[in-house]
Amino acid sequence: MDTVRIGYAPTRRSIFSAPDAQKYRKIIADKLSDMGVSFVDIDDINEEGLLFDEDDRLRILEKFRAARVDGLFLPHCNFGTEFMCARLAKDLAVPVLLWGPLDERPEADGTRLRDTQCGLFATGKVLRRFQVPFTYLTNCRVDDPVFERGVRDFLAVCNVVKTFRAARILQIGPRPYEFYSTMYNEGELIERFNIEVVPVPLPELTRGVHEAKVENKGNGTSDIERQLDWIATHFNRDCTAEQVETVAAMAVAMRRMLKKYHCMAGCIQCWNELQHELGIMPCAANSILNEEGTPICCEADVHGAITSLLIEAAAMGSKRSFFADWTIRHPDNANGELLQHCGPWPCSTLAEKPVIAVPLAFKDNGALTAEAKHGTVTLARFDGDNGEYSLLLGNAQGIEGPKGRGTYLWVRVDNIKRLEAKIVEGPYIHHCSGIHDDVVPVLYEACKYLGITPDLYDPIEEDVKAYLRGE
């Protein structure tokens, strides 16, 4: 699981009960601790451990920056000081969670101690004035299940944003000549999103493969021998021992390149020059790296690598993603579709032990064949053209279908014609990333911080918003 740290800045307003606000700041902090949330407290900033003063706000800002918090939590322990919240959020520039505990029944004489809901209305407006995007969790009690779900979803949103802003993609070789569809704007990615692409030539990979093979001494201590042991446990094979050794060497070489260039994910020109040089497809090697949590996408698809990073971050790194083609309609199910690729999917996504074999449409070995697990999946695609970027996303269900080659999964969506039109009309292509989880609400919410447009391929936006509100 990935780790996210948030800044905990409970706030109060001077005209409401300070003791009651202090009581709630402790209740909320204890709840976060019980949930295992990593947070930076402000209990050393002043005696109350609350945000309401400008001098204290500056000290809180310094502390949170030093701790490199990934998000800011602003629980309103009474009405709250909205302009302090907005200034702090603006300066930190991280995702913001706005919430307050439900107010109690007024006292018998009409006194109200907190007026939290009213303060939330005020802070929401001032955050908008400061042009600070924020996530709102409905006004509820601390022990309400909605609170815990909302906090965990916010942590996942923070993880997506942190991952996106730090993305550095290794591109091994140019795109295949025939694939104009995987073009991308390298300059625009770094100018708009701070996403770096590190392009390296294919010969650097092939040289690394040859160097790894030289290390295969037969005493069980080299990287390639350890990789061969892993392959023997996780893959069956319909290929030669020499081809298996090349698969292992390629995985070792790619892993070293990722480390050398400090990249979080990669993509590769997987055909055809690589086959001329090494006589093998890279799919099984890609699968190995994908299983380790380092997405490697096919056909030099940089946007695909970014999508895979986002979808795994939305699941807090708990599950691996798979990179697929939308290929053909299901022959028997009117809303069915085949997701497939030559064999790069990680073992944990598969329903059976994969076989290293020759893929569909190519003559060289080194791919994998296996059907993926069924169940609910989230499918997504980050893409853009003409200066506009969006994230296509939605759900599908794994279903039975004809046997396939490569790594594959037949899925059912609500309306395949609607989805098909969205992909054709763009800005998307025939690639997507999937994960066996429902992370659509997290990705949808994260888009407001990423500067991209969420694009749901089913008309479920109101349902997603209702879920995020805690309904």
Secondary structure, 3 states (H helix, E strand, C coil): CCCCEEEECCECCCCCCHHHHHHHHHHHHHHHHHCCCEEECCCCCCCCCCECCHHHHHHHHHHHHHHCCCEEEEEECCCCCHHHHHHHHHHHCCCEEEECECCCCCCCCCCCCCCHHHHHHHHHHHHHHCCCCCEECCCECCCCHHHHHHHHHHHHHHHHHHHHHCCEEEEECCCCCCCHHHCCCHHHHHHHHCCEEEEECHHHHHHHHHHHHHCCCCCCCCHHHHHHHHHHHHCEECCCHHHHHHHHHHHHHHHHHHHHCCCCEEEECCCCHHHHHHCCCCHHHHHHHHHCCCCEECCCCHHHHHHHHHHHHHCCCCCCEEEEEEEEECCCCCCEEEEEECCCCCHHHECCCCEEECCCCCCCCCEEEEEECCEEEEEEEEEEECCEEEEEEEEEEEECCCCCCCEEEEEECCCHHHHHHHHHHCCCCCEEEEECCCCHHHHHHHHHHHCCEEEECCCCHHHHHHHHHCC
